[in-house]
Amino acid sequence: MSAETFELARWSLADLLPATHGPEFDSVVGEMEGAVAELESQRDRLSPDMPTDQFQAMMDLVVKIAVIGGGSTYTPELVNGFLARAGRLPLRELWLMDIDPARLAVVGGFAQRMVAAAGAPFRVVLSDDRRAAIAGAAYVITQLRVGMMPARRGDEYLGQRHGLVGPETTGVGGMAKALRTIPVLLDIAADIRATAPGALLANFPNPAGLVTVALGRYAPDVPAVGVCNVGITAHMRLLDELERLTGRRVEPERARLNTLGLN
């Protein structure tokens, strides 16, 4: 191959993006600014003689978290928890994804204002693209309700019509919700496998037990945990009641609550 084959040329940002204004350009610039801000926050740990593997390990700690169902009213509480741990959690981007644009605009906008008021320790991105939200994430949190509230009403009344237990966690109501929810969670697991291998999936939707068993059985390569506040709150309330009755305080880490069939 002769030297004449090569030709020196100049390039500009315009060669990479279709326009220097607009949503696509703003998105790329926002990502660049986020990366620069994160590097600046790590400046005191950087040194000219830092080994490459140590630098890469430090960058690997910078995480992206995706919340599927980001329009949920639980989201502000979740964001508040992230803000409270901003000094320990190296969060760079929090993606809130939802299929309901109106809910996402309200709840997501509120989340963005919360983060801005706290000094913007991380960036909040709103999206209706599940795959894009998951891509590259270290953690994926699901807090969705397939069928939304009309489906919950149907679940609750399904059991009641037949004199059976019918909440969304157990009985016929829970089974109906599981049949709607499990396929969606398996699709999310497939997105994680394809775009964020190794990410931990934390599932909140009920019935958490059935959904988590399904994930473990049909998506065993995707790390997943089922999370429910019922066990935690029951644990704390029992300890509070025990202290009231006996006058003795038992530290939570010393008490273990074995449960079966709650969810």
C-alpha positions, 0 to 999 in steps of 0.5 A: 500500500503506497503512501499516496493512499493516505490523506491528511484531513481535518474534522470537526464536531459537525462531522460527528453530529447532524447539527450543533443545536437540537436534542441530539447535540444537547444530549451528547454535550450533556453526557460530556459535561457529566463525564467531566464533572465526575472526573473533577469529583475524583480529582484528589484521587488522581496522580500522574503516576497512577497505574492504568489498572487503578485508574480503570478500576476507579472509573468502573466505580462510577455507576449508572442506575436505571429505574424502570417505572420512573414515573412511580410516586415511589421515585422521589423517596428513591431519589432522596435515598440516593441523595442521602448517600451521594458521598458513598455512592459513586452515581453518575447518571440516574435514568428514569424510564416510563411508558407514561409521558405525563407521569414521567414529566411530573415525577421525573421533573420533580426528581430533577429539581430535588437533585438540582437543589442538592447541588446536582451530585448526579444527572437525572435523565428522563426517557421512554426508551427502556433499552437505552435506559438500561444500557451500561447500567450497573443497577436496574430497579423495576417498580412498574405495574403492568396494566396500571391501576385498572389491572390492580382493581381487577386483581383485587375484585377477582378474589372477592367475587369468589370469596377468596384472598385476592390482594396483589401478593397472594391468592388469585389476585397475586397469580393474575398479577404474576402472569402479567408481570413475569413476561415483562420482567423477563424482557427486561432481563433480556435487555440487561443481558444484551446491553448491561451484562453483570448489572444487578436487577432489583425487583419491587413489583409484586408478587415479588416472590413469584417474580424473583423465582421466575427470574432465577429459573428463566434468566439465571445469568442475570443477577436479581433480587426481590425487594419488599418493604413488608418484611422489613417494616414487620421486623422493625414493628415487632422489635418496637413492640417487644421493647414496649412490652419488656423495656428492653431494646434489641438491635435490628441486626441481632433479630432475624425474621423468618417469613413464608408466604408474605409475598 
